[in-house]
Amino acid sequence: MNLSSGEFYQRSGFRKKFTYRAIFLLALVFYVSSCHKHDFDFYDVEGNGYRYSDLEGRYQIVNYWAIWCAPCKLEIPELQALHDDYDNVSVFGVNFDHPEPQIMSEQVKLMKIGFPTYRKDPSNVLGIKTPEVLPTTLVFGPDRELLATLVGPQTKKSLLAVIQEN
């Protein structure tokens, strides 16, 4: 018995199998591409996502602080001023104690921090060791190279000096 190619496809169910496989592959492609769009490198305490690639070309200041640290409380306004006044500088905070998100959010408000605060310690991602002394401020260049590790309270002026040196 000779079947035409059209009859073969109808009887064998080939068309149906092919259609299901094509739909599955298209769905998989859309799923993978949509996952990439939401793939963030880190999140702040408010749940906002950030990509390091979006920060390229900017200086990044990462400050480790704690609610019980008196010098930290003194330098927060300086960091806030730097964050507010310079478009080429991004300031991020790290709560050294890593409390639960709700407590961390309350502490951020209490400290009057208006710049993003990491939800988790970024030391592994940044390739650094978690500081043992507070406050500690890390200055990264536009190429994400670590320029300085500063221990003790900093001022807007001292941080700008590090940036201008590089």
URCOR-V996258 format. One record per helix or strand. SS is the DSSP state (alpha for helix, beta for strand). FROM is the first residue (numbers start at 1). TO is the last residue. If there is no record, write none. Layout:
BEGIN
ss = <SS	SS>
from = <FROM	FROM>
to = <TO	TO>
END
This chain:
BEGIN
ss = <alpha	alpha	beta	beta	alpha	beta	alpha	beta	alpha	beta	alpha	beta	beta	alpha>
from = <5	14	42	49	52	59	70	89	101	117	123	136	146	156>
to = <12	37	44	50	55	65	85	95	110	118	126	140	151	165>
END
